[in-house]
């Protein structure tokens, strides 16, 4: 079980990821509903939305969807007191080992199946 700093680091990273998906879902309606497409198509839809969003972000000086999401987020999310802000995230040996083991396991599983599936 996670404890202390690791728990806070994990929660902070999760909040950033959830915010990114929230902004994407506000911009692209297809991401707000259940997918009834094959898994490969679903992955491509999410990737395409991310690419389009990055293009929009690069070309637009001010992104109204992001401003709208920020306003919604500030109105609905608990505000963390300034003393509880996280300034840095330090990697830990435990998480590095877990990440590396997961990546190795996924790669070893992909090796015999990967090229045939693509």
Number of C-alpha atoms within 10 A of each C-alpha: 4 9 7 7 13 17 11 16 17 12 12 15 11 12 12 11 11 12 15 13 15 17 17 21 17 15 17 14 9 14 17 12 8 7 12 8 10 8 10 10 12 14 11 11 16 16 12 12 17 16 12 13 16 12 11 13 13 11 10 10 8 11 12 11 14 18 12 13 18 15 11 11 14 11 10 9 8 8 9 8 7 7 6 8 10 11 6 7 13 9 10 11 9 9 11 11 11 12 12 11 12 12 12 12 11 11 13 12 11 13 10 10 11 11 8 8 8 6
